[in-house]
Amino acid sequence: MFKRSVYIYAMLVAYNLFKKYSNLTVVNNVSLTVGKGEVISIIGPSGAGKSTLLHLLGALDKPDGGTVNINDVDVFKLPSKKQAVFRNQHIGFVFQFHHLLPEFSAVENVAIPLWIGGKGKKEALQSASKLLQTVGLENRSDNKPSELSGGEQQRVAIARALVNNPSVIMADEPTGNLDSNNAQAIHELFLSLRTKLNQTFIMITHNEELATMTDRTLVMRDGQIVEERINGISLG
């Protein structure tokens, strides 16, 4: 019921992305378009270039060739400081491991990107608290990561990624460290957040069954996108 194959406009456009480490080409001439409010998954064997592609799309790494435009901004043409500001304001990240600060409470962990952006403590904590409610953790805001389950920690990480109202969230194996029930719940949370917030997600996963829940699935092999699927059906 979450499927939506038609989107309003192209929010992210990547063109001819190329990345090489020493003599190994990791991303080889990849182009893709992601619509506003679209949820796409990227699958493929280990070493296919999935994480490197995501890092390029999120401006965590710089390509050897090609462009990434987010909301009509050519990200890699920005000076390094402006690129960092753009990344903080427009791109959220969720990783397999939660990277929560153990000495901070859940609500404080969520507020960190706002503090980095210069928001006051009270305003940041209020915004963080609302997002914890959105991801179903309104009663866990004062708990530290060690007091939360793995699924709850990942929900905190998702709330943190959402707190700046980013244009897109890049998720690298966000359920890879969770059991099957929690993995299913996190995928369903992404889809419900798209419905509630019109949030865009680009997600790497090894779970092909869960990938079929997304609007589109891109299959990577040897640094290239070799197939596109909708509802598990190949479009070639």
Rosetta blueprint (number, residue, H / E / L):
1 M L
2 F L
3 K L
4 R L
5 S L
6 V L
7 Y L
8 I L
9 Y L
10 A E
11 M E
12 L E
13 V E
14 A E
15 Y E
16 N E
17 L E
18 F E
19 K E
20 K E
21 Y E
22 S L
23 N L
24 L E
25 T E
26 V E
27 V E
28 N E
29 N E
30 V E
31 S E
32 L E
33 T E
34 V E
35 G E
36 K L
37 G L
38 E L
39 V E
40 I E
41 S E
42 I E
43 I E
44 G L
45 P L
46 S L
47 G L
48 A L
49 G L
50 K H
51 S H
52 T H
53 L H
54 L H
55 H H
56 L H
57 L H
58 G L
59 A L
60 L L
61 D L
62 K L
63 P L
64 D L
65 G E
66 G E
67 T E
68 V E
69 N E
70 I E
71 N L
72 D L
73 V E
74 D E
75 V H
76 F H
77 K H
78 L L
79 P L
80 S H
81 K H
82 K H
83 Q H
84 A H
85 V H
86 F H
87 R H
88 N H
89 Q H
90 H H
91 I E
92 G E
93 F E
94 V E
95 F E
96 Q L
97 F L
98 H L
99 H L
100 L L
101 L L
102 P L
103 E L
104 F L
105 S L
106 A H
107 V H
108 E H
109 N H
110 V H
111 A H
112 I H
113 P H
114 L H
115 W H
116 I H
117 G L
118 G L
119 K L
120 G L
121 K H
122 K H
123 E H
124 A H
125 L H
126 Q H
127 S H
128 A H
129 S H
130 K H
131 L H
132 L H
133 Q H
134 T H
135 V L
136 G L
137 L L
138 E L
139 N L
140 R L
141 S L
142 D L
143 N L
144 K L
145 P H
146 S H
147 E H
148 L L
149 S L
150 G H
151 G H
152 E H
153 Q H
154 Q H
155 R H
156 V H
157 A H
158 I H
159 A H
160 R H
161 A H
162 L H
163 V L
164 N L
165 N L
166 P L
167 S L
168 V E
169 I E
170 M E
171 A E
172 D E
173 E L
174 P L
175 T L
176 G L
177 N L
178 L L
179 D L
180 S H
181 N H
182 N H
183 A H
184 Q H
185 A H
186 I H
187 H H
188 E H
189 L H
190 F H
191 L H
192 S H
193 L H
194 R H
195 T H
196 K H
197 L H
198 N L
199 Q L
200 T E
201 F E
202 I E
203 M E
204 I E
205 T L
206 H L
207 N L
208 E H
209 E H
210 L H
211 A H
212 T L
213 M L
214 T L
215 D L
216 R E
217 T E
218 L E
219 V E
220 M E
221 R E
222 D L
223 G L
224 Q E
225 I E
226 V E
227 E E
228 E E
229 R E
230 I E
231 N L
232 G L
233 I E
234 S E
235 L L
236 G L
